[in-house]
């Protein structure tokens, strides 16, 4: 078993900034775990708010073959196969849980559970489906699925507004990227596919517009957006594209050879993983990237998921499962503003952020799934934010001071 540790420094501020800053050391840890299978684990899902439960799904081969769904209840330390209970099931490519109990898994068929994976029911999202390509939910009600079908033009898009109980085919599929998609907000989605296409929908996935193309016969393979403006797209040859204006313009970075299939956004930090089990991190919303884990190199990683506490899992081929801790929010980049303190008062539900030397210009709060939940403009050295509208849990906060940003984390309770 391989463990990779990188020591860095973080600032731990105790109470208000007048008390000063205490420097402490933390470490980034990556550890391989036994998933109990050698199947290709294409996708993974951690139900909202969870620190222990996760699911992963995949198939024996890349084409239509036997499928598997596994589950952990101890944050990835141990795993058990929950589907099939016996016999075989078709291969899976996507799995998504919208709450602790209700989840969907799709690939060469579609299944649903409403009892946390104890039992699974095969369902029909659409007829004459050859393979479901994408499945994403914005919240417990709104979701989208895409599929290659054996009729018509060969590809369809389906949307649901009742948590997947019913699905409706959209009016058109022109210009959609057929490999992956993600929500930027409730009605805005981005998709990627062949010819390095990036497409955008502003009507919940009903119609699509191509906003960027690249090299013919090359592919963009994954997309992740944290809010309407900020997103990342991965392609071949290690290409990572980031946008900060809802897809109008894109910045490029490339490692030269990786394919990054796993992407996740937390505040201004992005994780990317794929070829050779390598993991890259950007601490500054995609401007710079660093190799944070040099994997064994025998597998390809396909999905990254985070628990509520900021730890996470990465899954891939050969049943490879990687657990990590202390990767998010443990590095201060040189241009990070110092002299910032924060504290939270449970009785008033107020988060106070104070800067010793500069005006705090803006505060944005994200859930650990990367969704923007609150944004506050500010004009003084202190920002007092009422968090009573937020659910209890851990949040990532970006504080903008004098043109630079600091990322902090707080627990609302």
VENJONOR-V830022 format. One record per backbone hydrogen bond with DSSP energy under -1.0 kcal/mol. NH is the residue of the N-H (numbers start at 1). CO is the residue of the C=O. E is the energy in kcal/mol with one decimal. If there is no record, write none. Layout:
nh=(NH	NH)
co=(CO	CO)
e=(E	E)
//
This chain:
nh=(4	6	8	10	12	19	20	22	24	26	28	29	30	31	32	33	40	41	42	43	45	50	54	55	56	57	58	59	60	67	68	69	70	71	72	75	77	80	82	83	91	92	93	94	96	98	99	103	104	105	106	107	108	111	112	113	116	118	121	123	130	131	132	133	134	136	138	139	143	144	145	146	147	148	149	150	154	156	158	159	160	163	168	170	176	179	180	182	184	185	189	190	191	192	193	195	196	197	198	199	200	201	204	209	211	212	214	218	220	221	222	224	226	227	231	232	233	234	235	236	238	239	240	241	242	243	246	248	251	253	256	262	264	266	269	270	271	272	273	274	275	277	278	279	280	281	282	285	287	290	292	293	301	302	303	305	307	308	310	312	313	314	315	316	317	319	320	322	323	324	325	336	341	343	345	349	350	351	352	353	354	355	356	360	361	362	363	364	365	366	367	370	373	374	376	378	383	385	387	390	393	395	396	397	398	399	400	401	404	406	408	410	412)
co=(30	28	26	24	22	16	17	12	10	8	6	325	4	323	2	321	59	316	40	57	55	47	72	45	70	43	68	40	66	89	58	83	56	80	54	52	74	71	69	69	65	58	106	106	104	102	102	113	96	111	94	109	91	105	121	103	101	115	112	110	148	148	107	146	146	144	142	142	160	136	158	134	156	131	154	128	151	147	145	168	143	141	159	157	173	192	192	190	188	188	201	182	199	180	197	218	218	194	212	191	209	189	187	200	198	198	195	215	193	234	234	232	230	230	243	224	241	222	239	219	258	236	253	233	251	231	229	245	242	240	237	273	271	269	266	282	264	280	262	278	259	274	275	293	272	290	270	268	284	281	279	279	274	315	315	313	311	50	307	324	305	322	303	320	300	39	317	314	31	312	29	333	354	352	350	345	345	385	343	383	341	381	339	380	400	400	376	398	374	396	371	367	365	365	363	361	353	351	349	387	412	410	366	408	364	406	362	404	401	399	397	395	393)
e=(-1.6	-1.3	-1.6	-1.7	-2.2	-2.1	-1.7	-1.9	-1.4	-1.3	-2.1	-2.0	-1.3	-2.9	-1.1	-2.8	-2.8	-2.2	-1.1	-1.9	-2.7	-1.9	-1.7	-2.4	-2.0	-2.4	-2.1	-1.6	-2.4	-3.0	-1.8	-2.5	-2.8	-2.4	-2.4	-2.6	-1.2	-2.1	-2.5	-1.5	-1.1	-1.5	-3.0	-2.4	-2.8	-2.1	-1.1	-2.2	-2.7	-2.1	-2.5	-2.2	-2.4	-2.7	-2.4	-2.4	-2.0	-1.4	-3.0	-2.4	-3.0	-1.8	-3.7	-1.9	-1.1	-2.6	-2.7	-1.2	-2.0	-3.0	-2.7	-1.8	-2.1	-3.1	-1.2	-3.0	-1.8	-2.4	-3.2	-2.6	-2.2	-2.0	-2.6	-2.7	-1.4	-2.3	-1.5	-2.1	-3.4	-1.5	-2.3	-2.3	-2.3	-2.6	-1.3	-1.6	-1.4	-1.2	-2.4	-2.9	-2.6	-2.7	-3.1	-2.2	-2.8	-1.4	-2.4	-1.8	-2.2	-2.2	-1.3	-2.5	-2.1	-1.2	-1.8	-2.8	-2.7	-2.4	-2.5	-1.1	-4.6	-1.1	-3.3	-3.2	-2.2	-2.2	-1.8	-1.0	-3.0	-1.6	-1.3	-2.7	-1.9	-3.1	-2.6	-2.1	-2.4	-2.4	-2.3	-1.2	-1.4	-1.6	-1.7	-2.3	-3.1	-2.7	-2.4	-3.5	-1.1	-2.3	-2.5	-1.7	-2.4	-3.1	-1.5	-2.5	-3.2	-2.7	-1.7	-2.2	-2.5	-2.5	-1.9	-1.9	-2.6	-1.5	-1.9	-2.9	-2.9	-2.3	-1.9	-2.2	-2.4	-2.1	-2.4	-1.6	-1.2	-2.8	-3.0	-2.7	-2.8	-2.8	-2.8	-2.6	-2.8	-1.1	-2.6	-2.2	-3.3	-3.3	-2.5	-2.0	-2.8	-1.5	-3.1	-2.2	-3.1	-2.9	-3.2	-1.9	-2.1	-2.8	-2.6	-2.9	-2.7	-3.3	-2.9	-2.7	-2.0	-2.3	-2.9	-2.0	-3.1)
//
